[in-house]
Amino acid sequence: MNKYDIVICGGGMSGLSLAYYLSLEQVMRNKKILIIEPENKTKNDRTWGFWQKEKSAFESIVKASWEKVFLKTTTGERISLDLENYRYKLIKGIDFYSFVQSHLQNFANIEFAMESVVNIADQGETVTVTTDESKYVADWVFDSTFELNLKDKKNQNMLQHFKGAVIQTKDAEFDPKSPDLMNFNISQKEGEARFIYVLPFSETKALVEFTIFGEELLTQEEYDKELHDYLKTQLNSSYQVLEEEFGVIPMSDVPTEEFPSPRVVRIGIAGGSTNPATGYTFANTQKRLQELVKSLIVKKSPVLKQGWWQQRHTFYASVLLNVLLKKRYPAAEVFEELYIKNRPSQVFKFLGGETNFLEELKIMWSTRKRHFGMAALEVVKSKLSK
């Protein structure tokens, strides 16, 4: 049986990011590390958009960044959102995979196994990982493969699902400095927030996505129709599709066990790094992984549990989910008012879990108090009954 210091289950964004941060630490370079991933990451299967103040470890592969974004309301008003000290950034999946995999090839202590994880068993002193081909023993296991239970009706579960395309137009159609973060001026459906997301790379090239916050997925034909109907009404020239992507991200307040057993740590979506109310995952994952690596080096253990006060942002997200799921008022208006009534930088800070309580109170005061108050009471009641 093969013995490792660390086994990383899953070689997607979370697993590769963790391996990258571990490789930067001198004290980890004599540790045997294994990454188990069944897929060969050679395709652009997704794109990550995120806001950030400081430069990240992956700044060299940022495809584009913007100082200002726009929000278009259901009535058609286009509002400029000044990000102040934040930047909205975009990284393509294939660029990320290539960059990290190339970097990790420089470290003989880091290995890859193209296998599927079948079982993870924590024996207390070590952990055994069983795959479809072999067994491995490790001191620590970091797992991004665990799937959350999104069918439990005791929790509030929604999905962010989208179909996007990178398109090339014949004539100039876009302003590279004017991305639409959320364009709600499309046909809406009760109980959902539907919007178009446009990130322009040049005057003739952009990523355009049709996105839904809702409970039910569409057929691929329905996604395509919505996306291309929008393009036909907005563009004056012909276009060709260069790339396509489709994704589903959980928006759920299902309790996540970041530390399900003494020597197993769940990371990424499995570990609770997805913001339940927005679906944003990339920046939260990077922040949390760096904290776990620091704890592993300083305390010899990555177990770094949060106190109840630190978890208050999860409660805020649960309240927002409740407002959306219970259809307390039109979903598009929830997000419109959040950005219009507050400084965008404060909204980003709030959604990133970086605000203090006074800043949080100011944002709460800007919402429709009766609707959000009812949602908060229902969430508290639900939590207490579990």
N, C-alpha and C positions, 0 to 999 in steps of 0.2 A: 504494500500500500504506500502511495507517494505522500511524503510529509512536507508541509509548507508552513511558513510562519503566518502567511495571510493568503486566504483564497477569496477572490472577488467573483461572485456569481452574477453574471450579466456584464457584457462588454459594450453596452450602449453609452449614452451620455454620462450617466452617473458612475458606472464602473470604470470607464476610461478616465474620467475626471479624477476619481479617487486615486487610480494608479499614477496619474500624472503628478498629483500633489505629493504622493509618497516618494516618487522618484526624485523630487527636488530636495528631499531631506537626506543629508549625509548619513545620519544614523540608520536610515532604512535601507541603505545600499548593500548591506550584508544580509538582508532578510530575503528569504525565498518567497516570491509572490506569484500566484497563479491567477489568471483571468480566464473564466469559463464562459464562452459565448458560442452559440450554435451557428450564428450567421456571419458570413464574410461581409464586413461593412464596406462595400465598394459602390454603393448607390446613394444618391441624395434622397433619403427617405423622409426627411423633415427639415424644417427651418426654425430656428429659435429667435424670437424677438424678445427683447428685455430692456429695461431701463437701468441705468447705472451712473453713479457719480464719478467713481475713480476708474482708472484703467485696470483691465482684468488680465489674468494670465494668458488669455487667448486673444489679446488685442490685435495681434498680427494677422488673425484670420477673420476679423470683423469685416463682413462684406460691405456694409454701409452703416452710417450713423447720422442722426439728425438732432439738431438743436431745438427744433420746433415741430410739432405735429398738429394735425387738424381733426376736429370732430364735426361731423355733419349730422344735424338733428333730423328727426322724422319729418319736420316741416321744411327741410331743405336749407336751413341756415348753416353756413360753414364757419366754424369758430376756431380761431388760432389759439393753440395751447402752448405758451412759452414754458419750456422745461427748466429754465433757470440753470442750475448747476448740474442737472441730469442730462444724459444723452440717451436717446432711444437707439438701440443697436440691433444688428441682425447678423447671425452666423448661420451659414449653410451646414447641414449635417455632414455632407461628404467632406467639406473642408475641415471640420472638426475631427472626424474619424481619421483622415489622412494625417493631419498635424500630430495628433496624439500618438497614433500607431507608429509613425516615423520617429517620434521622440523616444518612445519606449524601446525601440529596437537598439538603442544605445546602452541598454542596461541588461547585462547577462542574467541578473537575478530575477528578472520579470519574464514569465513564460505565458503562453497562450494555449488553451485547449479548445478546439472547435467541437464542443459537445453540449448536450442539453442537461441541465440540472434536474434530477428526479426527486432527490430528498436531501434534507439537511438535518442532521441529528447532533444535538449538543450533549456531550457526555460530561460536561462540567470542566474538565481539564483541557480537553480538546474537542474539536468538532469534526464529524465525518460528513463529507459531501459525496453523495452518490450521483453519478451521471448515467447516461444511457450506454456508456462505454467503460467506465472505470470508477474507482473510489479514491478519494483524497482525504487526508487528515490535516487539519490546520489548528493553529493556536487561536486565530480569529477568523471569522467569516463575515464578509460584508455582502449583503444580498439585495439586489435590485429586481429579482425575478418574482418575488411574492406578489400575488394579485389580490387587491382589496375586494372585499365583498360589497358590491354596489347594489345588491338586490334586497338587502335588509331594510324593510320599510320603517324600522325604528330610527333610521338615519335619514338625512336629507341628501338625496342623490340627484345630480344633474350631470349632463355631459356637455363639454365643449367639443363640437365636431365641425370639421371644415374641409373644403376642397379648394385647393389653390393651384395657380398656374403662373409660371414665369412666361411672360409674353413679349414678343418683339413686334412693334408696329411699323408700318411703312413710313409714316410721317411722324413728326414730333407731336406727342400727345400728353407728356407728363412734365411736371416741374420737379427736378430731382431734389429740391429743397422743401417740397411740400407733400409729405406723406399723409394719408388719411388713416389714422389709428382706428377710428370707428366711424363708418358712414351708415347711419340708421335710416337714411332716406331711400329705403327699399320697402317692398311689401312685407309687413309684419304679420305674425301669427300669435294669437292670444296665448300667454304663458311662456313665450319664447322671446329672446332678444336676438334679432337677426341683423347682421351688418356686413358691410364690405370693408376689407382691409387692403389698402394700396400702399406698397412701399416701392417708390420709383428709384431705379439705379441710374437712369439717364433719361433723356427726353423721349426715347423710343423703347425703353425696356423697363419692366416693372414686375414685381410679384403682386398678384391680385388674388385675394382669397374671399370666398363666401363662407361666413362663420355663423354658427347657431349656438346659443346657450339654451338648451332644452333637454327634454327627457327622451325623445324618440329620434332615432337615426332615420335618414332618408335613403332612398335607393341612389346608386351612383348616377343614374340617369337624371334624377331630380336635382342632385348637386350640380351636375353639368349644365342643366337647363338654367338654373338660377344664375350661375356664374357667367355663362355666355350670353344670356339675355341682358345682363348688366353691361357687359362689354359692348354689345351691339348698340345699346342706347347711349353709351358714354363716348365711344370712339368715333372719330370722323374718317379714319383710314382702316385698311385691312390689317390683320395681325396674324401671327403664327404662334403656336404654343411650343415653347422650348423645353419646358419641364412641367411635371404635374406632381402634386402631393396631396395626400389625404390623411387625416388624423383624427383620433378621438382621445380626449383628455378628461379624466374624471374630475367633476366638481362635486365634492362630497365631504361631509363632516364625519364620515365613518371614523371611529377611533383607530389610530394607527399605532402599532406597537413598534417603536423604533428599536427597542431592545427586548425582543421576544424571549430571549434566554441569555444566560450569563456571557456567552462568547459569540453571539450572533447579533449583528447590527444591520438593520434594514436601511437602505439609502434610496434617494430619489423619490419617486412617487410612492414606492412601498414604505418609505420611512416618514412620509408626511411632508415632503418638501414642496408639494404642489399647493399653491394658494387655493383653498376650496371655492372661493368666490370668483376667481378670475381664470384659473387654469394655468397661470404663469408658474413655471417650474425651474427654468435654467438658472437664474440668478440665486434663487433660494437654495438650490442644490449646491452651487459652488460655495456659498457662504457656510452652509452646514458642514460640508465635507472638510473644509479647511479647519473648522472648529474641532471636528473629530480627529483629524490627523494631529493637530496640536496637542489634544488631550492624550492621544496614544503615545506621543513622544515624551511629554512632560510627566504624565501620571502613569505611564505604562499601560493605560487602558483607554479605549475609545468611548467607554460608557460615560455619557455626559447628559444627564437627565435635566429637564427643565422644570422649574417650580411652577405652581399654579398661576402666579402673576404673569410669568413669561408666556403663558398659554392663552392670555386674554384675546390675542388677535385671532385665534381659532374660533373663539366665541363670536367675535364681530363678524367673521366670515359666515358662521352658522346663521346669524341673524339675517344677513344679506341673502343667503340661500333661501331662507324661509320666506322672505318677501317675494322672491322670484317664483318659488314653487307654489306658494299659496295665491299667486296672482293678485297680490294686494294692490298693485297698480301697474300700468304697462311697463314691461321689463326694460324697454329701450329708454324710457324716461328716468328710470332708476340711475342708469349710467350717465345719461345726459346731465342730470342735475348734480351728480357727484362731481363731475369735472367742471361744470359751469359755475357752481356756487363755491368752489374751493380753488386755491392755487394748485395747478397740476402737479407741481413738485411736492406739495403736501399730500396729495392723493397717492402719488407714487411711494412716498415715504410711508404712508399709512398702510398701503397694500403690501409693502415689503416688510411690515412688522418692525419699523424703525422709529415710530413716533413715541412721544411721551404721552402721559395720560391727559394733560391739558390740551395738547394738539388733537388728541382723539376726541375729546369732548367738543371741540370746535367743529370737527367734521360731522359728528353725530347731530349737533345742533342744526346743521345745514340740511338735514334730511327731512322727509315728511314724518314728523314725530309720532303721530298716531299710528301710522302703518308700521313704522320700525319698532315702536313701543310694543304693539301687539305681537310682532314677530319675536322680540326679545323675551317677552313673558312666556310665549309658547316654547321657545328654545330652552329656557330655564326649567320650565315644567317637565319637558321631555328629558333633560339631563338628570333631573332629580328622581325621575321615575325608573331610571335604568339601574 
